[in-house]
Each structure stands twice: as C-alpha cells, then as structure tokens.
C-alpha cells in the first residue's frame, strides 16, 4: 500500500516495514534480535530456529527492495550480548554494499566496542532525514512540527478486529497520527500493544500478503 505523507510516497509493506522508493531507503522497527536466547536463558522454552527465520526475513527484504540504506528504528538487539548478535553481524557483512544505520532505542545497550566492530552506523534519536524525523520512541506533540513526519517504533501497535462469533483477532499495524507514523514491530516475539485510534487517526493492518486500511467506527 502506498501512503503519501509530507509530499513523499511510502510503501507500507505486509513485511511490517516501510520502503521509500525514491531514495531506496528501508525503515524497520523493533527487531529485538537476541530475545530468543534471552528467554531461553531465563528458562522459557523457545524454539532455537526463530533467529534463523528472522535473519532469513531480513535477507528476503534486501532481495525484494534492494535498498541503498536501511534504518533500524531502535530496539535492534534485545539487551544482553549473546550468540544471536554474531548471526546478525554475519548478515550485515553479507550485505556490506548496503548502509545500515541504527537509531538507538532503550534496549540497544550493547557495549560501544561491539557496535564499533560492526559496519553499523549508530545515531541518537531524533535523527533528521529529509522531511522525516527518525526516532525509536514516538516524539511528543511539542516535538512535532508541520512539514515533517516522525517515523518511529517502540509501541508495537496492534488492532483488535472482531471476527465471526465473539472472537477477536489482534493484528500488527501501522499507526498514522498527525505528523507521526508508528511502525509495527518487525520481530516475531515482540507481542502487540492494543491501540485505540481517535477519529483523526488512521490504522493500516498487516495481513499475510497485503496491508489494509481499517475503517473504524469513530464517534
């Protein structure tokens, strides 16, 4: 789905990412790589193949979009260093023609030396890219300004949709507010936070093969 904001066309992808084709830039939020090992260390049974699947998803994105730059909008790696960082670093090196930039989030707390040894470029939030203000945490209203849009993550937005009977389906979504667009979490183990959009806001849910704007009953 193409969404036009601040005079730019952005592709909202069912892959839970945004592609800015004019500048060949890919935006990804909240991977939380390392969370599998973090859970297993805490005694929670998590299949070991999840990290391989996440890396494969990243590889597929590079092949699909051929970006020149990839911006990770925070929470790239989930806290403590473990072997999943090595797998991710190998992914970076296999795709070294791409510029990878991390806008640091609250979970991006690896030692500086680890980041320095990788090809990642590290930036603090907020970071300006053309008409986009990139951050991990959604900027507050006083930080937003006309003519710019804040691309961010952190929230892991999800929308509950009523299905047949009395059941509900919670789906990851892009959450478009005034001067702000919050991306769904890319990582599969991140969970979802239910949002309650106002009448001025728009939600685009990610389905298996598409992104769909949801028409809400707004009062």
N, C-alpha and C positions, 0 to 999 in steps of 0.2 A: 504494500500500500504506500502511495506517495502522499506525504503531508508537506504542505507549503507553509513555512514559517520564516519570518523576517526576510522575505524575498528569496529564500533558498528552498530547494526541493530535497526532502529527506525520504529515504526509503525505510519504512518501518517493516522489519522482517519477522517472519514467523520463527526465525532463529533466535529471537529476543535481542537483536542488535539493530543499530541504525547505520545505514550507509549513505554517505554524502557523495554522490557520484561525480559531481562537478570537480571536486578536489581529490577524489579517490581516497576518502577517509572513512574508516570504520570505527564506530563507537560501541564499546562493550562495558557493561557494569556488573560488579559483584560476582566474580567467578568463584571466589572462596576456594581456590586450589589449596590442597593440604587439609581440608576439613575431614576427608575420609580417614586419613591417618590420625588426625586429632581425635576423632570419635573412637577409633579402634584402640587408641592408647588409653582412653577413658573406660574401656571395657564394653563399648557399644558395638554390636556386631554389624559391620558394614561391608558389603562385597568389595573385594580388592580391585575388581575390574572397572570400578567407576572412574578412577583417574584416567585410565586408558581411553575410556569413552569420551571424557571431557577434552582430552588432548585431540582426539580424533575429530570432535566437533570444531575445535579451533582450526585444525588443518583444513577441514571442509570449507570453512569460511574464507580462508586465504585463497583456496582454489576457486571458490564461487565468485568472489568480488575482486580479487587481485588488487588489494589496497596498497597505496604507497605508504600510508601511515595508519596505525591502529592506536587509538586512545583507550586505555583501560580506566574507567571512571571509578577507581577506588575498590578496596577490598579484593584485590587480586589474589593475595595469598592469605590464608586463614591463620594468622598469629604465628605460632612456633615453627621453626625450621624443621622440615622432615624430608624424606626422600622424594616427595612429590615435586619439590622445588627443582630437583635435578632433572626430572622428566620434563617439566615446563621449560627449563633452561635449554634443554636439547631441542625443544620445539622452536624456541627463539633462534637458536643457531642454525637450524634447518631452513629458516625463513629470514635470513640475515639481510636480504635485499629490502625488507620492509622495516620501516622505522616504528618502533614500539615505544609508546610513552605512557607512563603510569602517573595519574593524578592521585596522590596518596589518600587513602581512606583510613578509618580508625583501626582496621585490622592489619594494615600494612606496616608492621613493626619489626620486620627482619632487620638484622644489623646492617648498617650502611655498607660495610665491606662486601656483603653478599650482593647487594644491588650493584655495587661498583664493578664486581667481577662479571656481571651480565651485560648484555647490549641494551638493556632497558634504559630509557631516559626518564629521570624522576622529576616531577614537578609538584609543587604545592598547590592546593586549591585556594582561591579560584584562579583559573588559567584562561586567558582570553585567546580565542581562535576565531579570527574574523568577527562575525556577528554572534558567535557562540561564547558563552561563559561556562567553562567546564569545571565541575566540582564533583566531589563524592556526595557530600551532604547537600540536600536541597537548600539553596540560599533563601534567606528570609525576605519578606516583602520589601524591606527597606534597602536591600542589596540589589534588587532587580531594577532594571531601567528599560524604558521604551527603546525599541530598535535592536534589542539584544534578547537572546533566549538562553536560559540556563539549562544545560544538559547535565543530568545528574543521576545518581542511583540511591543506594543506601536503604530505601524504603522497602524494596522487594514487593511492589504493588501487585495486588490480586483482586479480582472482582468475582463475587458470588453471583451465579446466574441460576435461576430456578429452572429445573428440568421437569420432566413428566412426574406426576405424583407430588410428593412433598420433599423431594431431594434437591440438593443444590450442588452445583459444580463450581469449584473455585479455579479460575484461570489466571495465569500471569498476564500482565497488561502494561501498555504504555499509558501513562497518566499525564494528559496535557492540561496544564493550568496556564493562567495568564503569565506570559514571559518565562514559562518554565515547562520542561518536558522531562518527566522522570521515567527512566528505562526499567524494564523488568530485570530481575536478577538472571544472569546467564547460568550460574551454577545450579545443578540439579538438586543439591542438598540444602538449599538456602531457605526453603519454606516461603510462604506468602503472607503478606500483611493485608488484611481486608481494608479497602478504601471506601469512602463514602463521598463521591463527587458531588459538587454543587451544580446548579443549573448553568453556570458559566464555564464548566469544565467538560472535557471530553475524554473518553476511555476507548482504547483500541486493544482488544484481547488477542492473544496469540493462539491460533489453532494449529493443527498438525501441518497444514500446507498453506496457510493464509493468515492475514491479520484482518480483523473485522471491527469496524466501529460499532459500538453498542449504543443503541438509542434507549436512554433511561427515562423512566417516568419521573420527571423533575417537577417539583412544585414551587 
